[in-house]
Amino acid sequence: MTPWFRARFVLALLGALVATPATAGPSPKQIVTAFFDLAFVQRKPTEAALKYISPDQYIQHSPGGADGRTSFIEGFAAYVEKTSYRCAIKRVIAEGALVVVHNHCQENPADANDQGSAVVDIFRVEKGLIVEHWDVEQAVPAQAKNRNTMF
């Protein structure tokens, strides 16, 4: 083996070792996006909660909801399942364990008068499960003072 070939071989081997990430499962962004899509786009929030929300720790910062996965299922999930409530994901932004979903939610998307709300949901993921949630919501006006949309 020539010195040039040996050097190239060692560099290629080292590069492969450094470039090979540890198998860590889906990222927080992938987890939250999958949860949000299943819960509020496909409208299967109980299934989504059982799959993606921690059964042991779910801290809820929204003043309308209590802590705990069971509270989410019995409260907001039950509401979504018995109504026409639906959300559309506009963008997902992640930094570490925190994931932000900017979305457009409507009580009745079939109603042309339902402008819905612009919502920002923030989730914290720990050990592959959602453990914390914050949200802010603003009604979409019929007319704005600019030509920009909220999305």
N, CA, C and O atoms as a GROMACS GRO file, in nm:
protein
  604
    1MET      N    1   0.085  -0.116   0.000
    1MET     CA    2   0.000   0.000   0.000
    1MET      C    3   0.090   0.123   0.000
    1MET      O    4   0.178   0.137   0.085
    2THR      N    5   0.068   0.211  -0.095
    2THR     CA    6   0.150   0.332  -0.105
    2THR      C    7   0.114   0.429   0.007
    2THR      O    8   0.003   0.425   0.059
    3PRO      N    9   0.207   0.516   0.044
    3PRO     CA   10   0.178   0.613   0.150
    3PRO      C   11   0.058   0.702   0.114
    3PRO      O   12  -0.023   0.735   0.200
    4TRP      N   13   0.048   0.741  -0.013
    4TRP     CA   14  -0.063   0.825  -0.057
    4TRP      C   15  -0.195   0.751  -0.039
    4TRP      O   16  -0.290   0.808   0.014
    5PHE      N   17  -0.204   0.625  -0.081
    5PHE     CA   18  -0.326   0.546  -0.069
    5PHE      C   19  -0.362   0.524   0.078
    5PHE      O   20  -0.478   0.533   0.117
    6ARG      N   21  -0.259   0.493   0.160
    6ARG     CA   22  -0.281   0.471   0.303
    6ARG      C   23  -0.337   0.598   0.369
    6ARG      O   24  -0.430   0.590   0.448
    7ALA      N   25  -0.281   0.712   0.337
    7ALA     CA   26  -0.328   0.840   0.394
    7ALA      C   27  -0.473   0.866   0.353
    7ALA      O   28  -0.554   0.906   0.436
    8ARG      N   29  -0.505   0.842   0.226
    8ARG     CA   30  -0.642   0.863   0.178
    8ARG      C   31  -0.739   0.766   0.249
    8ARG      O   32  -0.850   0.805   0.286
    9PHE      N   33  -0.695   0.642   0.266
    9PHE     CA   34  -0.777   0.542   0.334
    9PHE      C   35  -0.806   0.584   0.478
    9PHE      O   36  -0.920   0.577   0.523
   10VAL      N   37  -0.702   0.626   0.551
   10VAL     CA   38  -0.719   0.668   0.690
   10VAL      C   39  -0.810   0.790   0.699
   10VAL      O   40  -0.897   0.796   0.785
   11LEU      N   41  -0.790   0.887   0.610
   11LEU     CA   42  -0.876   1.007   0.610
   11LEU      C   43  -1.021   0.970   0.580
   11LEU      O   44  -1.113   1.024   0.643
   12ALA      N   45  -1.043   0.882   0.486
   12ALA     CA   46  -1.180   0.839   0.452
   12ALA      C   47  -1.244   0.766   0.571
   12ALA      O   48  -1.361   0.788   0.601
   13LEU      N   49  -1.170   0.682   0.637
   13LEU     CA   50  -1.220   0.609   0.753
   13LEU      C   51  -1.254   0.705   0.867
   13LEU      O   52  -1.360   0.693   0.929
   14LEU      N   53  -1.166   0.798   0.895
   14LEU     CA   54  -1.192   0.897   1.000
   14LEU      C   55  -1.314   0.982   0.965
   14LEU      O   56  -1.396   1.012   1.052
   15GLY      N   57  -1.324   1.021   0.839
   15GLY     CA   58  -1.440   1.100   0.796
   15GLY      C   59  -1.570   1.025   0.814
   15GLY      O   60  -1.671   1.083   0.855
   16ALA      N   61  -1.570   0.897   0.786
   16ALA     CA   62  -1.690   0.815   0.803
   16ALA      C   63  -1.726   0.803   0.950
   16ALA      O   64  -1.844   0.807   0.985
   17LEU      N   65  -1.628   0.789   1.036
   17LEU     CA   66  -1.656   0.779   1.179
   17LEU      C   67  -1.712   0.908   1.235
   17LEU      O   68  -1.806   0.906   1.315
   18VAL      N   69  -1.656   1.020   1.194
   18VAL     CA   70  -1.702   1.151   1.242
   18VAL      C   71  -1.839   1.184   1.185
   18VAL      O   72  -1.922   1.242   1.255
   19ALA      N   73  -1.864   1.149   1.061
   19ALA     CA   74  -1.989   1.187   0.994
   19ALA      C   75  -2.106   1.097   1.031
   19ALA      O   76  -2.221   1.131   1.002
   20THR      N   77  -2.081   0.983   1.095
   20THR     CA   78  -2.189   0.891   1.128
   20THR      C   79  -2.253   0.933   1.259
   20THR      O   80  -2.193   0.916   1.365
   21PRO      N   81  -2.376   0.988   1.254
   21PRO     CA   82  -2.441   1.030   1.378
   21PRO      C   83  -2.493   0.910   1.456
   21PRO      O   84  -2.523   0.805   1.400
   22ALA      N   85  -2.504   0.928   1.586
   22ALA     CA   86  -2.562   0.823   1.669
   22ALA      C   87  -2.712   0.814   1.639
   22ALA      O   88  -2.775   0.915   1.610
   23THR      N   89  -2.765   0.697   1.646
   23THR     CA   90  -2.908   0.678   1.621
   23THR      C   91  -2.984   0.733   1.741
   23THR      O   92  -2.988   0.672   1.848
   24ALA      N   93  -3.045   0.850   1.722
   24ALA     CA   94  -3.112   0.916   1.833
   24ALA      C   95  -3.262   0.926   1.813
   24ALA      O   96  -3.332   0.980   1.898
   25GLY      N   97  -3.312   0.875   1.703
   25GLY     CA   98  -3.456   0.883   1.677
   25GLY      C   99  -3.492   1.015   1.614
   25GLY      O  100  -3.405   1.093   1.575
   26PRO      N  101  -3.622   1.041   1.603
   26PRO     CA  102  -3.667   1.164   1.537
   26PRO      C  103  -3.631   1.287   1.620
   26PRO      O  104  -3.620   1.281   1.742
   27SER      N  105  -3.612   1.397   1.551
   27SER     CA  106  -3.579   1.524   1.615
   27SER      C  107  -3.705   1.582   1.682
   27SER      O  108  -3.816   1.543   1.649
   28PRO      N  109  -3.687   1.676   1.776
   28PRO     CA  110  -3.803   1.743   1.834
   28PRO      C  111  -3.894   1.805   1.727
   28PRO      O  112  -4.017   1.801   1.740
   29LYS      N  113  -3.835   1.863   1.624
   29LYS     CA  114  -3.915   1.922   1.517
   29LYS      C  115  -4.000   1.816   1.446
   29LYS      O  116  -4.117   1.840   1.417
   30GLN      N  117  -3.942   1.700   1.419
   30GLN     CA  118  -4.017   1.592   1.356
   30GLN      C  119  -4.129   1.541   1.447
   30GLN      O  120  -4.239   1.512   1.399
   31ILE      N  121  -4.102   1.530   1.576
   31ILE     CA  122  -4.201   1.481   1.672
   31ILE      C  123  -4.320   1.578   1.679
   31ILE      O  124  -4.435   1.535   1.669
   32VAL      N  125  -4.292   1.706   1.697
   32VAL     CA  126  -4.399   1.805   1.710
   32VAL      C  127  -4.476   1.818   1.580
   32VAL      O  128  -4.599   1.828   1.582
   33THR      N  129  -4.409   1.818   1.467
   33THR     CA  130  -4.478   1.828   1.338
   33THR      C  131  -4.571   1.709   1.318
   33THR      O  132  -4.685   1.726   1.274
   34ALA      N  133  -4.524   1.590   1.350
   34ALA     CA  134  -4.608   1.470   1.338
   34ALA      C  135  -4.728   1.477   1.433
   34ALA      O  136  -4.840   1.445   1.394
   35PHE      N  137  -4.703   1.520   1.557
   35PHE     CA  138  -4.812   1.536   1.654
   35PHE      C  139  -4.915   1.636   1.604
   35PHE      O  140  -5.035   1.606   1.602
   36PHE      N  141  -4.870   1.752   1.564
   36PHE     CA  142  -4.961   1.859   1.524
   36PHE      C  143  -5.042   1.819   1.401
   36PHE      O  144  -5.162   1.844   1.394
   37ASP      N  145  -4.975   1.758   1.305
   37ASP     CA  146  -5.045   1.713   1.184
   37ASP      C  147  -5.153   1.611   1.218
   37ASP      O  148  -5.266   1.623   1.172
   38LEU      N  149  -5.119   1.511   1.298
   38LEU     CA  150  -5.216   1.408   1.335
   38LEU      C  151  -5.330   1.466   1.418
   38LEU      O  152  -5.446   1.433   1.396
   39ALA      N  153  -5.298   1.552   1.513
   39ALA     CA  154  -5.398   1.607   1.605
   39ALA      C  155  -5.491   1.708   1.540
   39ALA      O  156  -5.612   1.701   1.558
   40PHE      N  157  -5.436   1.803   1.465
   40PHE     CA  158  -5.515   1.918   1.423
   40PHE      C  159  -5.535   1.934   1.272
   40PHE      O  160  -5.624   2.007   1.229
   41VAL      N  161  -5.456   1.866   1.193
   41VAL     CA  162  -5.478   1.866   1.048
   41VAL      C  163  -5.564   1.744   1.012
   41VAL      O  164  -5.667   1.757   0.945
   42GLN      N  165  -5.521   1.625   1.058
   42GLN     CA  166  -5.599   1.504   1.034
   42GLN      C  167  -5.713   1.488   1.134
   42GLN      O  168  -5.801   1.404   1.116
   43ARG      N  169  -5.711   1.569   1.241
   43ARG     CA  170  -5.817   1.573   1.342
   43ARG      C  171  -5.830   1.442   1.420
   43ARG      O  172  -5.940   1.391   1.440
   44LYS      N  173  -5.717   1.389   1.464
   44LYS     CA  174  -5.712   1.270   1.548
   44LYS      C  175  -5.631   1.302   1.675
   44LYS      O  176  -5.526   1.242   1.698
   45PRO      N  177  -5.680   1.398   1.756
   45PRO     CA  178  -5.599   1.445   1.868
   45PRO      C  179  -5.577   1.342   1.980
   45PRO      O  180  -5.471   1.343   2.042
   46THR      N  181  -5.672   1.256   2.006
   46THR     CA  182  -5.651   1.155   2.110
   46THR      C  183  -5.541   1.058   2.068
   46THR      O  184  -5.452   1.027   2.147
   47GLU      N  185  -5.547   1.013   1.945
   47GLU     CA  186  -5.441   0.924   1.892
   47GLU      C  187  -5.306   0.993   1.899
   47GLU      O  188  -5.206   0.933   1.938
   48ALA      N  189  -5.303   1.120   1.860
   48ALA     CA  190  -5.178   1.197   1.862
   48ALA      C  191  -5.125   1.213   2.004
   48ALA      O  192  -5.005   1.199   2.028
   49ALA      N  193  -5.214   1.242   2.098
   49ALA     CA  194  -5.172   1.259   2.237
   49ALA      C  195  -5.114   1.130   2.294
   49ALA      O  196  -5.011   1.133   2.361
   50LEU      N  197  -5.180   1.019   2.268
   50LEU     CA  198  -5.131   0.891   2.320
   50LEU      C  199  -4.995   0.854   2.262
   50LEU      O  200  -4.916   0.784   2.326
   51LYS      N  201  -4.970   0.899   2.141
   51LYS     CA  202  -4.845   0.866   2.074
   51LYS      C  203  -4.731   0.963   2.106
   51LYS      O  204  -4.616   0.922   2.118
   52TYR      N  205  -4.762   1.093   2.121
   52TYR     CA  206  -4.657   1.194   2.128
   52TYR      C  207  -4.647   1.274   2.257
   52TYR      O  208  -4.546   1.339   2.279
   53ILE      N  209  -4.748   1.272   2.344
   53ILE     CA  210  -4.742   1.348   2.469
   53ILE      C  211  -4.702   1.254   2.582
   53ILE      O  212  -4.753   1.142   2.593
   54SER      N  213  -4.611   1.300   2.665
   54SER     CA  214  -4.564   1.219   2.778
   54SER      C  215  -4.680   1.186   2.871
   54SER      O  216  -4.759   1.274   2.907
   55PRO      N  217  -4.692   1.059   2.911
   55PRO     CA  218  -4.797   1.022   3.006
   55PRO      C  219  -4.764   1.067   3.148
   55PRO      O  220  -4.853   1.074   3.233
   56ASP      N  221  -4.638   1.097   3.174
   56ASP     CA  222  -4.592   1.130   3.309
   56ASP      C  223  -4.581   1.280   3.335
   56ASP      O  224  -4.595   1.325   3.449
   57GLN      N  225  -4.556   1.358   3.230
   57GLN     CA  226  -4.533   1.501   3.248
   57GLN      C  227  -4.584   1.576   3.126
   57GLN      O  228  -4.532   1.559   3.016
   58TYR      N  229  -4.684   1.658   3.144
   58TYR     CA  230  -4.730   1.748   3.038
   58TYR      C  231  -4.771   1.878   3.106
   58TYR      O  232  -4.880   1.888   3.163
   59ILE      N  233  -4.682   1.977   3.100
   59ILE     CA  234  -4.705   2.106   3.163
   59ILE      C  235  -4.778   2.194   3.063
   59ILE      O  236  -4.730   2.217   2.952
   60GLN      N  237  -4.894   2.244   3.102
   60GLN     CA  238  -4.979   2.324   3.014
   60GLN      C  239  -4.977   2.469   3.061
   60GLN      O  240  -5.015   2.499   3.174
   61HIS      N  241  -4.934   2.560   2.974
   61HIS     CA  242  -4.930   2.702   3.006
   61HIS      C  243  -5.052   2.776   2.953
   61HIS      O  244  -5.074   2.891   2.992
   62SER      N  245  -5.130   2.716   2.866
   62SER     CA  246  -5.252   2.778   2.816
   62SER      C  247  -5.351   2.788   2.933
   62SER      O  248  -5.378   2.686   2.998
   63PRO      N  249  -5.405   2.907   2.961
   63PRO     CA  250  -5.492   2.921   3.079
   63PRO      C  251  -5.622   2.842   3.072
   63PRO      O  252  -5.687   2.823   3.174
   64GLY      N  253  -5.659   2.795   2.954
   64GLY     CA  254  -5.782   2.718   2.940
   64GLY      C  255  -5.765   2.569   2.962
   64GLY      O  256  -5.863   2.494   2.955
   65GLY      N  257  -5.644   2.523   2.987
   65GLY     CA  258  -5.620   2.380   3.002
   65GLY      C  259  -5.542   2.348   3.128
   65GLY      O  260  -5.461   2.428   3.173
   66ALA      N  261  -5.566   2.231   3.183
   66ALA     CA  262  -5.494   2.184   3.302
   66ALA      C  263  -5.373   2.101   3.258
   66ALA      O  264  -5.364   2.058   3.143
   67ASP      N  265  -5.282   2.080   3.351
   67ASP     CA  266  -5.166   1.995   3.325
   67ASP      C  267  -5.209   1.850   3.301
   67ASP      O  268  -5.316   1.808   3.345
   68GLY      N  269  -5.125   1.776   3.230
   68GLY     CA  270  -5.145   1.632   3.213
   68GLY      C  271  -5.202   1.593   3.078
   68GLY      O  272  -5.288   1.662   3.022
   69ARG      N  273  -5.153   1.480   3.028
   69ARG     CA  274  -5.201   1.426   2.901
   69ARG      C  275  -5.350   1.392   2.907
   69ARG      O  276  -5.423   1.418   2.812
   70THR      N  277  -5.395   1.336   3.018
   70THR     CA  278  -5.536   1.301   3.033
   70THR      C  279  -5.624   1.426   3.022
   70THR      O  280  -5.730   1.423   2.960
   71SER      N  281  -5.580   1.534   3.082
   71SER     CA  282  -5.655   1.660   3.074
   71SER      C  283  -5.665   1.708   2.930
   71SER      O  284  -5.770   1.755   2.888
   72PHE      N  285  -5.557   1.696   2.854
   72PHE     CA  286  -5.559   1.734   2.713
   72PHE      C  287  -5.661   1.648   2.637
   72PHE      O  288  -5.740   1.700   2.558
   73ILE      N  289  -5.658   1.517   2.661
   73ILE     CA  290  -5.748   1.426   2.590
   73ILE      C  291  -5.894   1.453   2.626
   73ILE      O  292  -5.980   1.457   2.538
   74GLU      N  293  -5.921   1.472   2.754
   74GLU     CA  294  -6.059   1.495   2.798
   74GLU      C  295  -6.109   1.635   2.766
   74GLU      O  296  -6.230   1.658   2.760
   75GLY      N  297  -6.018   1.729   2.746
   75GLY     CA  298  -6.056   1.868   2.719
   75GLY      C  299  -6.048   1.902   2.571
   75GLY      O  300  -6.146   1.887   2.498
   76PHE      N  301  -5.932   1.950   2.529
   76PHE     CA  302  -5.920   2.001   2.393
   76PHE      C  303  -5.936   1.893   2.286
   76PHE      O  304  -5.997   1.918   2.182
   77ALA      N  305  -5.882   1.775   2.310
   77ALA     CA  306  -5.895   1.668   2.211
   77ALA      C  307  -6.042   1.633   2.191
   77ALA      O  308  -6.086   1.615   2.077
   78ALA      N  309  -6.119   1.622   2.300
   78ALA     CA  310  -6.262   1.592   2.290
   78ALA      C  311  -6.335   1.700   2.212
   78ALA      O  312  -6.424   1.671   2.133
   79TYR      N  313  -6.296   1.826   2.235
   79TYR     CA  314  -6.357   1.938   2.161
   79TYR      C  315  -6.329   1.926   2.011
   79TYR      O  316  -6.420   1.939   1.930
   80VAL      N  317  -6.204   1.902   1.975
   80VAL     CA  318  -6.167   1.890   1.833
   80VAL      C  319  -6.245   1.776   1.768
   80VAL      O  320  -6.293   1.790   1.656
   81GLU      N  321  -6.257   1.663   1.837
   81GLU     CA  322  -6.323   1.546   1.780
   81GLU      C  323  -6.474   1.563   1.761
   81GLU      O  324  -6.532   1.497   1.675
   82LYS      N  325  -6.537   1.650   1.839
   82LYS     CA  326  -6.682   1.666   1.825
   82LYS      C  327  -6.722   1.791   1.744
   82LYS      O  328  -6.841   1.817   1.724
   83THR      N  329  -6.623   1.868   1.698
   83THR     CA  330  -6.652   1.988   1.620
   83THR      C  331  -6.583   1.979   1.483
   83THR      O  332  -6.529   1.875   1.447
   84SER      N  333  -6.587   2.088   1.410
   84SER     CA  334  -6.520   2.096   1.280
   84SER      C  335  -6.383   2.162   1.290
   84SER      O  336  -6.320   2.191   1.189
   85TYR      N  337  -6.336   2.187   1.412
   85TYR     CA  338  -6.210   2.258   1.436
   85TYR      C  339  -6.096   2.193   1.358
   85TYR      O  340  -6.077   2.071   1.361
   86ARG      N  341  -6.021   2.277   1.288
   86ARG     CA  342  -5.910   2.227   1.206
   86ARG      C  343  -5.803   2.335   1.197
   86ARG      O  344  -5.833   2.454   1.198
   87CYS      N  345  -5.679   2.292   1.188
   87CYS     CA  346  -5.566   2.385   1.174
   87CYS      C  347  -5.485   2.350   1.049
   87CYS      O  348  -5.480   2.235   1.005
   88ALA      N  349  -5.422   2.452   0.995
   88ALA     CA  350  -5.328   2.433   0.884
   88ALA      C  351  -5.192   2.484   0.931
   88ALA      O  352  -5.180   2.597   0.978
   89ILE      N  353  -5.091   2.401   0.917
   89ILE     CA  354  -4.955   2.440   0.955
   89ILE      C  355  -4.900   2.536   0.850
   89ILE      O  356  -4.904   2.506   0.730
   90LYS      N  357  -4.850   2.649   0.895
   90LYS     CA  358  -4.789   2.746   0.803
   90LYS      C  359  -4.637   2.738   0.807
   90LYS      O  360  -4.571   2.750   0.703
   91ARG      N  361  -4.581   2.719   0.926
   91ARG     CA  362  -4.436   2.701   0.939
   91ARG      C  363  -4.404   2.638   1.073
   91ARG      O  364  -4.479   2.652   1.169
   92VAL      N  365  -4.292   2.568   1.077
   92VAL     CA  366  -4.244   2.505   1.200
   92VAL      C  367  -4.099   2.548   1.217
   92VAL      O  368  -4.017   2.534   1.126
   93ILE      N  369  -4.068   2.600   1.337
   93ILE     CA  370  -3.934   2.650   1.367
   93ILE      C  371  -3.887   2.579   1.494
   93ILE      O  372  -3.962   2.565   1.590
   94ALA      N  373  -3.763   2.533   1.493
   94ALA     CA  374  -3.713   2.459   1.609
   94ALA      C  375  -3.576   2.510   1.650
   94ALA      O  376  -3.493   2.548   1.568
   95GLU      N  377  -3.556   2.510   1.781
   95GLU     CA  378  -3.425   2.537   1.839
   95GLU      C  379  -3.408   2.445   1.958
   95GLU      O  380  -3.471   2.464   2.062
   96GLY      N  381  -3.325   2.346   1.942
   96GLY     CA  382  -3.306   2.249   2.049
   96GLY      C  383  -3.435   2.174   2.079
   96GLY      O  384  -3.497   2.117   1.990
   97ALA      N  385  -3.473   2.174   2.206
   97ALA     CA  386  -3.592   2.101   2.250
   97ALA      C  387  -3.721   2.178   2.229
   97ALA      O  388  -3.830   2.124   2.247
   98LEU      N  389  -3.711   2.306   2.190
   98LEU     CA  390  -3.829   2.390   2.170
   98LEU      C  391  -3.869   2.394   2.023
   98LEU      O  392  -3.785   2.412   1.935
   99VAL      N  393  -3.998   2.376   1.998
   99VAL     CA  394  -4.050   2.375   1.862
   99VAL      C  395  -4.171   2.469   1.856
   99VAL      O  396  -4.261   2.461   1.940
  100VAL      N  397  -4.172   2.558   1.757
  100VAL     CA  398  -4.279   2.655   1.739
  100VAL      C  399  -4.357   2.619   1.612
  100VAL      O  400  -4.298   2.600   1.506
  101VAL      N  401  -4.489   2.610   1.625
  101VAL     CA  402  -4.576   2.586   1.510
  101VAL      C  403  -4.662   2.709   1.490
  101VAL      O  404  -4.745   2.742   1.575
  102HIS      N  405  -4.643   2.778   1.378
  102HIS     CA  406  -4.726   2.892   1.339
  102HIS      C  407  -4.837   2.833   1.252
  102HIS      O  408  -4.810   2.772   1.149
  103ASN      N  409  -4.963   2.852   1.294
  103ASN     CA  410  -5.070   2.784   1.224
  103ASN      C  411  -5.195   2.870   1.214
  103ASN      O  412  -5.210   2.970   1.285
  104HIS      N  413  -5.285   2.829   1.126
  104HIS     CA  414  -5.413   2.895   1.103
  104HIS      C  415  -5.522   2.797   1.143
  104HIS      O  416  -5.537   2.691   1.082
  105CYS      N  417  -5.598   2.833   1.247
  105CYS     CA  418  -5.703   2.744   1.298
  105CYS      C  419  -5.839   2.806   1.276
  105CYS      O  420  -5.857   2.927   1.289
  106GLN      N  421  -5.936   2.721   1.243
  106GLN     CA  422  -6.073   2.766   1.221
  106GLN      C  423  -6.169   2.673   1.294
  106GLN      O  424  -6.150   2.552   1.299
  107GLU      N  425  -6.273   2.733   1.350
  107GLU     CA  426  -6.379   2.656   1.416
  107GLU      C  427  -6.459   2.578   1.310
  107GLU      O  428  -6.493   2.462   1.331
  108ASN      N  429  -6.487   2.644   1.197
  108ASN     CA  430  -6.567   2.583   1.091
  108ASN      C  431  -6.510   2.624   0.955
  108ASN      O  432  -6.556   2.722   0.897
  109PRO      N  433  -6.413   2.552   0.905
  109PRO     CA  434  -6.349   2.588   0.779
  109PRO      C  435  -6.444   2.594   0.659
  109PRO      O  436  -6.414   2.661   0.560
  110ALA      N  437  -6.558   2.528   0.667
  110ALA     CA  438  -6.655   2.530   0.556
  110ALA      C  439  -6.732   2.663   0.551
  110ALA      O  440  -6.793   2.695   0.449
  111ASP      N  441  -6.730   2.738   0.659
  111ASP     CA  442  -6.800   2.866   0.666
  111ASP      C  443  -6.709   2.976   0.613
  111ASP      O  444  -6.604   3.004   0.670
  112ALA      N  445  -6.749   3.038   0.502
  112ALA     CA  446  -6.669   3.143   0.439
  112ALA      C  447  -6.649   3.263   0.531
  112ALA      O  448  -6.554   3.339   0.514
  113ASN      N  449  -6.737   3.281   0.628
  113ASN     CA  450  -6.724   3.394   0.722
  113ASN      C  451  -6.628   3.365   0.837
  113ASN      O  452  -6.593   3.456   0.912
  114ASP      N  453  -6.586   3.242   0.853
  114ASP     CA  454  -6.494   3.205   0.960
  114ASP      C  455  -6.351   3.235   0.916
  114ASP      O  456  -6.289   3.156   0.845
  115GLN      N  457  -6.300   3.350   0.958
  115GLN     CA  458  -6.163   3.389   0.923
  115GLN      C  459  -6.059   3.312   1.005
  115GLN      O  460  -5.943   3.299   0.965
  116GLY      N  461  -6.103   3.260   1.119
  116GLY     CA  462  -6.014   3.182   1.204
  116GLY      C  463  -5.919   3.267   1.284
  116GLY      O  464  -5.938   3.387   1.300
  117SER      N  465  -5.816   3.202   1.333
  117SER     CA  466  -5.715   3.267   1.417
  117SER      C  467  -5.575   3.229   1.373
  117SER      O  468  -5.550   3.118   1.325
  118ALA      N  469  -5.485   3.324   1.390
  118ALA     CA  470  -5.343   3.294   1.374
  118ALA      C  471  -5.296   3.248   1.511
  118ALA      O  472  -5.315   3.318   1.611
  119VAL      N  473  -5.236   3.130   1.517
  119VAL     CA  474  -5.195   3.071   1.644
  119VAL      C  475  -5.047   3.035   1.638
  119VAL      O  476  -4.997   2.987   1.536
  120VAL      N  477  -4.980   3.061   1.748
  120VAL     CA  478  -4.842   3.015   1.765
  120VAL      C  479  -4.841   2.921   1.885
  120VAL      O  480  -4.870   2.961   1.997
  121ASP      N  481  -4.809   2.795   1.859
  121ASP     CA  482  -4.797   2.694   1.964
  121ASP      C  483  -4.648   2.667   1.984
  121ASP      O  484  -4.573   2.652   1.887
  122ILE      N  485  -4.607   2.661   2.109
  122ILE     CA  486  -4.468   2.630   2.143
  122ILE      C  487  -4.469   2.502   2.226
  122ILE      O  488  -4.542   2.491   2.324
  123PHE      N  489  -4.388   2.408   2.185
  123PHE     CA  490  -4.379   2.279   2.254
  123PHE      C  491  -4.236   2.256   2.299
  123PHE      O  492  -4.140   2.299   2.234
  124ARG      N  493  -4.222   2.187   2.412
  124ARG     CA  494  -4.090   2.141   2.456
  124ARG      C  495  -4.092   1.988   2.454
  124ARG      O  496  -4.184   1.925   2.506
  125VAL      N  497  -3.989   1.931   2.395
  125VAL     CA  498  -3.977   1.786   2.381
  125VAL      C  499  -3.863   1.737   2.470
  125VAL      O  500  -3.756   1.798   2.476
  126GLU      N  501  -3.889   1.627   2.538
  126GLU     CA  502  -3.788   1.565   2.624
  126GLU      C  503  -3.796   1.414   2.606
  126GLU      O  504  -3.905   1.356   2.617
  127LYS      N  505  -3.686   1.351   2.579
  127LYS     CA  506  -3.680   1.205   2.561
  127LYS      C  507  -3.782   1.155   2.459
  127LYS      O  508  -3.844   1.051   2.479
  128GLY      N  509  -3.798   1.229   2.350
  128GLY     CA  510  -3.884   1.186   2.240
  128GLY      C  511  -4.032   1.210   2.259
  128GLY      O  512  -4.112   1.165   2.177
  129LEU      N  513  -4.072   1.280   2.367
  129LEU     CA  514  -4.214   1.307   2.391
  129LEU      C  515  -4.235   1.454   2.424
  129LEU      O  516  -4.146   1.521   2.477
  130ILE      N  517  -4.354   1.504   2.394
  130ILE     CA  518  -4.390   1.641   2.426
  130ILE      C  519  -4.418   1.648   2.577
  130ILE      O  520  -4.496   1.569   2.630
  131VAL      N  521  -4.353   1.745   2.645
  131VAL     CA  522  -4.370   1.757   2.789
  131VAL      C  523  -4.419   1.895   2.833
  131VAL      O  524  -4.450   1.914   2.951
  132GLU      N  525  -4.427   1.991   2.740
  132GLU     CA  526  -4.470   2.125   2.779
  132GLU      C  527  -4.527   2.198   2.658
  132GLU      O  528  -4.486   2.176   2.544
  133HIS      N  529  -4.625   2.287   2.686
  133HIS     CA  530  -4.694   2.359   2.578
  133HIS      C  531  -4.732   2.501   2.621
  133HIS      O  532  -4.781   2.523   2.732
  134TRP      N  533  -4.709   2.596   2.531
  134TRP     CA  534  -4.755   2.734   2.544
  134TRP      C  535  -4.829   2.768   2.415
  134TRP      O  536  -4.804   2.705   2.312
  135ASP      N  537  -4.918   2.867   2.418
  135ASP     CA  538  -4.979   2.914   2.294
  135ASP      C  539  -5.022   3.061   2.305
  135ASP      O  540  -5.049   3.112   2.414
  136VAL      N  541  -5.028   3.125   2.190
  136VAL     CA  542  -5.083   3.260   2.177
  136VAL      C  543  -5.171   3.258   2.053
  136VAL      O  544  -5.142   3.189   1.956
  137GLU      N  545  -5.279   3.336   2.058
  137GLU     CA  546  -5.378   3.333   1.950
  137GLU      C  547  -5.426   3.474   1.919
  137GLU      O  548  -5.445   3.555   2.009
  138GLN      N  549  -5.446   3.501   1.791
  138GLN     CA  550  -5.497   3.631   1.747
  138GLN      C  551  -5.598   3.608   1.635
  138GLN      O  552  -5.568   3.539   1.538
  139ALA      N  553  -5.715   3.667   1.649
  139ALA     CA  554  -5.819   3.652   1.547
  139ALA      C  555  -5.772   3.715   1.416
  139ALA      O  556  -5.708   3.821   1.416
  140VAL      N  557  -5.805   3.649   1.305
  140VAL     CA  558  -5.776   3.705   1.173
  140VAL      C  559  -5.888   3.803   1.140
  140VAL      O  560  -6.005   3.763   1.136
  141PRO      N  561  -5.855   3.930   1.116
  141PRO     CA  562  -5.960   4.028   1.087
  141PRO      C  563  -6.014   4.013   0.945
  141PRO      O  564  -5.946   3.960   0.857
  142ALA      N  565  -6.137   4.058   0.924
  142ALA     CA  566  -6.195   4.057   0.790
  142ALA      C  567  -6.116   4.150   0.698
  142ALA      O  568  -6.099   4.120   0.579
  143GLN      N  569  -6.068   4.261   0.753
  143GLN     CA  570  -5.987   4.356   0.676
  143GLN      C  571  -5.869   4.401   0.760
  143GLN      O  572  -5.882   4.421   0.881
  144ALA      N  573  -5.756   4.416   0.697
  144ALA     CA  574  -5.636   4.463   0.765
  144ALA      C  575  -5.598   4.600   0.708
  144ALA      O  576  -5.644   4.639   0.601
  145LYS      N  577  -5.514   4.672   0.781
  145LYS     CA  578  -5.468   4.803   0.735
  145LYS      C  579  -5.350   4.791   0.640
  145LYS      O  580  -5.293   4.892   0.597
  146ASN      N  581  -5.313   4.669   0.606
  146ASN     CA  582  -5.205   4.645   0.510
  146ASN      C  583  -5.244   4.528   0.422
  146ASN      O  584  -5.345   4.462   0.447
  147ARG      N  585  -5.166   4.504   0.318
  147ARG     CA  586  -5.196   4.394   0.225
  147ARG      C  587  -5.124   4.265   0.263
  147ARG      O  588  -5.131   4.167   0.190
  148ASN      N  589  -5.056   4.265   0.374
  148ASN     CA  590  -4.986   4.146   0.420
  148ASN      C  591  -5.084   4.051   0.488
  148ASN      O  592  -5.184   4.095   0.545
  149THR      N  593  -5.055   3.925   0.481
  149THR     CA  594  -5.140   3.830   0.554
  149THR      C  595  -5.076   3.802   0.689
  149THR      O  596  -4.962   3.843   0.713
  150MET      N  597  -5.146   3.734   0.775
  150MET     CA  598  -5.090   3.697   0.905
  150MET      C  599  -5.007   3.569   0.893
  150MET      O  600  -4.951   3.520   0.992
  151PHE      N  601  -4.999   3.516   0.772
  151PHE     CA  602  -4.927   3.390   0.753
  151PHE      C  603  -4.818   3.404   0.650
  151PHE      O  604  -4.747   3.308   0.621
   0.00000   0.00000   0.00000
